[in-house]
């Protein structure tokens, strides 16, 4: 992960799009974890395959969205959530022969 507290990239390949945004925030009323994030993997046809986010952390917490539905994702730290997202996303990338450039 980047050394500063803001990290963002988008990668499109083989019909998939991976979009990652992490931002450290001082707005702990809306984001008690101190992070605002959206980790998304989907198709070019606008189907969400996998998305971790805390868009409504103050009311709904940390969520995992999939094509099958939404669940509470919990939060064990930003690096752990990012590593879990990348591991899950890699299963999709491996299936299509994709190779997103990542800083790990």
PyMOL commands that set and color helices and strands:
alter all, ss='L'
color gray80, all
select helices_A, chain A and resi 57-60+78-96
alter helices_A, ss='H'
color red, helices_A
select strands_A, chain A and resi 6-13+16-24+35-43+48-53+63-66+69-72
alter strands_A, ss='S'
color yellow, strands_A
deselect
rebuild
show_as cartoon
